[in-house]
Amino acid sequence: MKKILFIILLSNLMFGQLLNNQEPELKPLKKPLNISPLKMDATNIDSRIILDTARSKIAWLGGLKFAVSNHDGELKMSNGNISLKNNIISGTVVMDMSSMTNNDLSAGSKERLIGHLKSPDFFHVTKFPKAKLNIKSSKILEKLESGKYKMLINGDMTIKDKTNSISFEAIVNLDSDIKTAQGKLSFDRSAFGVEYRSEMHLDNPNSFWNKVQTSRDAAKDKVIRDVIEINFNVVSLPGMLSK
């Protein structure tokens, strides 16, 4: 038994010595390898921007066609997600039509106006509670100061389940941690099926305007403009999420 143990120990010692003779000696390099760190071009990253619904401001303006009378108010954003890649904007903004308010009338009058605007005569909010802007593309028109750009925004707007293309300009801040966009867009309400007292029907012999019990000139004082203006000042949450 002692002879067997002696042979095993001797074998292990010889095998260990053989490994020591075969293993190369590790020596430090005379010069460090010149490995450059990987650089990421942020403009090529498809990033998602979440809009701040609390801080973003959306204002509407509409009024009579021939008389000098305007109404204005505000809308709230339900949600907004914008993608930014190579300084090109795309994404979706959803508006809460039930949040519509009026700023220029007294309490009783503004309640009647908003109630009418939410009714089937206009935006039928109970049936169509959301309006949506789907931004499909954008183009930089001019670089301004402080990281801001004048941009042309192209997309589709959906109101009352009717969709039409739309283009508008905006001043967009692309370089700061919190992105902003300011501008104005206009749309023709009649293109979305909102035709109450619309100017588009003035020459239609079967329309409301040619059935009123008054003169045509008097009826014109009740014509509501087809074009509605939307002024916006949109603010994002800090940072971006990479896709």
N, C-alpha and C positions, 0 to 999 in steps of 0.2 A: 504493500500500500504506500509506504514511504517513497519507494522508487517511482510509483505512478505520479504522486504529487510533485516530486522533484522534476520529472519530465515535463509536466504541464507548466510549471513555473518557468522552466528554462525556455520552453517554446514561446510563452507570452513575452518574455524578455527579448528574445531574438526578433519576434514580429514587431514589437514596438520600436526596436532599434532600426529595423528595416524601413518603417514608416518615417522615422526621423531623418533617415538618409535621403528618402525620395521627395519629401515635401520641400518646395522651393522657399527660399527666404524672402519674406515680404519687405520691400524697401520703399521708402517714401519717394514720390515723384519729385524730380528736381524742379518742375514748373507745374502749377495747377492747371487743370484742363480749363480752357476758355469756353464755358457754357453760358450762353446768354439766357436770361430769364424769358419765359414765354410771355409775350405781350398780347393783350386782347384789345381789339379795336371795338370800342363801345358802339360805334355807329353801325357795325354789322350785326349786333346782337338784337334779336327780336325780343323787345321788352314790353311788358304790359304796365300801363299806368292806370291806377284806380282814382277816379274823380271823387272829390270831396263834396258830397251832396249837401252838407250843412253850410259850407262856405261859398259854394257856387251860386250865382245869381242869374235868374232868367226873368226878363221883363217883356210883356207884350204891349202892343199899341194898335188900336183900331178906331174906326169912327165913321162918320157920315161922309158920303161921296161929295155932295154939293154944298152942304152947310158946314160952317166951321165948328165942328164938335168932335172931340176925340175922347176916348176912354183908354185908361192904361191900368195895368196891374202886374201881378207876378205869378210864376209857376215854380213848382219844386221839382227837382230831379229825383227820380226813383233810384237810378243807378247809372253808372257810366264806366266803361272799360275801353281804354285807348291803347292801341299797339303803336310802337315807334321803332322803325328800322330804317337806317340810312336817311334819317330826318324826314321820312315819309310817314304820314299819320293815317291810321285806319281805326275802325272800332265802332262801338254802338253807345248811344246815349238815349235813355228812356225817361220820358217825362210823365209825371203824375197829373193827369188832367183834372182830377178831383181836388187838387190843391189850388186851383185857380182863384185869384183874389182880385179886387179892384182897389185902386188908390185914390181916384179923383172924386168919388161921390160920397154923399153922407150915408149914414148907417142903413137906413131903410132903402134908399135908392140903389146902393151897391149890392144889397142882398137880392133885390129884384133883378138887377142886371146879371149877376153871376148865376142866379137861378135859371134865367133865360139862356145864357150862354151854355150852360150844362144840359139844357133840355134837347129833345130831338130836333128842334128848329135849327140848332147849331151843332154842337159837338157830341151830343147824346152820350154823356159821360158814364151813365150807368151801364150802357152796353159796350162802350169803347173807353175804358178807364185810362188807357195808356196811349201815348204818341211816341214814335221812335224815329231817331235819326241814325241811319246806318252810313258811317263814313267809309267810303271805298278807296279814296286816294287823295293825295294833296300835292301841292307844288309850291316851292319857294319862289315868290315873286321878287322879293327884295330883302337883303339883310340890313337890319336896323342896329341901333346901339344896344349895349347891355345884354347881348345874347338873344335879342328878339328878332323875329322874322315876320315879314308880311307874307301870308300864305293864301293860296287859293284852295279851298276845301270842296271836294266833290263827293256826292253821296245820294242816298235815297231817303225821302221822308215819308213816314206812314202815319196817316190820321184817319180814323174811322175805317180802318182796314183797306184804305186806298193808298197806293204808293206812287210817288212821282219823284223824278230826279230833281236835284237842287244843287246849286253852286253858290258859294259866298266867300268873302274874304275875312281873314282874322289876323290879329296881331298875336303871335304865339311865342312864348318864352320856352325854348327847348334846352337851354344850357343849365338852368338852376335845378336844385334838388326838388323844388316844388314847381311844377309846370303850370302855366297860365295861358288862357286864350280869351281874347276880347274881340268883339265884333258885332255885326248885325246881319241877320238874314231876313228875307221877305218871301212870303209864299201866297199864292192865290187860293183862298179858301174854297172857291167854287170847284177847283180841280180835285178837291177831296170830298165833294158832295155836301159842302156847307153852303147852301144857296138861299138862305132866308134873306129876303129883301136885297138880293144880289143885283148889282148893276148889269150883270150879263143878260138879265131878262127884260131890260127896259124896252127893247124893240120886239119882244115876243107878244103878239096880240092876245095870246091865251094866258099871259102871266098875270101875277097879282097887280102889277103896275097899270095894266090897261082895264082892270075891273074895279078900281077904287072909285068911290063916289065923290070925286073931286077933280080938279084940273091936273093936267100932266105936270105942270110946273110945281104945283103944291105937293104932288106925290114925290117929286125928286128930293124934297127935303127929308124924306124918310129912307132914301137909298143908302145902304151901308156899303162902304168900300169893300171890294173883294180882296185887296191886298192887306195882309196883316204883317206887322213888323215884329221881329223878335230880337231884342238886344241881350247879349250874354256876356258874362264875366265868369269864366269857368276856372276852377282851381283844383289841382290834384292833391292827393295825399303825398307825403314825402317819399322819395325813393321810387324804384322801379322793380318789378318782378320779372326775372328772365324766364322765358319760355323754354 
